[in-house]
């Protein structure tokens, strides 16, 4: 596996854990975190207009991953299970 992919896995898990801490400590509420992810998704949509669909999906994946991790209410963050959930959701229909 590409080392950069492993680094991104770690980064995504770290950001997901930070979101959980920000919510738990009351620094941001769930709506504010969802709004931040919505802004990120809009920015990703704006920058993917000239990319292939596969590359556009690659840009959107981290945002979808963080959204899924944020919605997980308890337990340890597991990259594989979260990534699988993102894939299943994408296959099921339009993503938010």
C-alpha positions in Angstrom: 0.0 0.0 0.0 1.1 3.5 -0.7 2.6 5.2 2.3 0.6 8.4 1.5 -2.7 6.4 1.8 -1.6 5.2 5.3 -0.9 8.8 6.3 -4.3 9.9 5.1 -5.9 7.1 7.0 -4.3 8.4 10.2 -5.1 12.0 9.4 -8.8 11.2 8.8 -9.0 9.2 12.1 -7.3 12.1 13.9 -9.7 14.7 12.5 -12.7 12.5 13.3 -11.5 12.2 16.9 -11.0 16.0 17.1 -14.6 16.5 15.9 -15.8 14.2 18.6 -13.9 16.1 21.3 -15.1 19.4 20.0 -18.7 18.2 20.3 -18.2 16.6 23.7 -16.6 19.7 25.1 -19.3 21.9 23.7 -16.9 23.9 21.5 -19.1 23.0 18.4 -22.5 21.4 18.3 -23.5 18.7 15.8 -25.2 21.3 13.5 -22.0 23.3 13.3 -19.9 20.3 12.5 -22.4 19.2 9.9 -22.3 22.7 8.4 -18.5 22.6 8.2 -18.7 19.3 6.4 -21.4 20.7 4.1 -19.0 23.7 3.2 -16.2 21.2 2.6 -18.5 19.1 0.3 -19.5 22.2 -1.6 -15.9 23.2 -2.1 -15.1 19.7 -3.3 -18.0 19.9 -5.8 -16.8 23.2 -7.1 -13.2 21.9 -7.7 -14.2 18.5 -9.2 -16.0 19.7 -12.3 -13.1 19.0 -14.6 -12.1 15.7 -13.0 -13.1 12.2 -14.0 -15.8 10.7 -11.8 -13.3 8.4 -10.1 -11.1 11.3 -9.2 -14.1 13.4 -8.1 -15.1 10.5 -5.8 -11.5 10.4 -4.4 -11.9 14.1 -3.5 -15.3 13.6 -1.9 -14.2 10.5 0.1 -12.5 12.2 3.1 -15.6 14.4 3.6 -17.9 11.4 3.5 -15.6 9.5 5.8 -15.6 12.3 8.4 -19.3 12.7 8.2 -19.7 8.9 8.8 -17.2 8.9 11.6 -19.0 11.9 13.2 -22.3 10.1 13.1 -20.8 7.1 14.9 -21.8 7.7 18.5 -19.6 5.3 20.4 -16.9 2.8 20.1 -13.5 3.0 18.6 -12.9 4.6 15.3 -12.1 1.8 12.8 -10.9 3.0 9.4 -12.0 -0.1 7.5 -15.5 -0.2 8.8 -16.0 3.5 8.3 -14.6 3.3 4.8 -16.9 0.4 4.0 -19.9 2.3 5.3 -19.0 5.2 3.1 -18.8 2.9 0.1 -22.1 1.2 0.9 -23.8 4.6 1.3 -22.4 5.8 -2.0 -23.6 2.7 -3.8 -27.0 3.1 -2.2 -27.7 6.6 -3.6 -26.8 10.2 -3.7 -24.5 11.3 -0.9 -24.8 14.2 1.3 
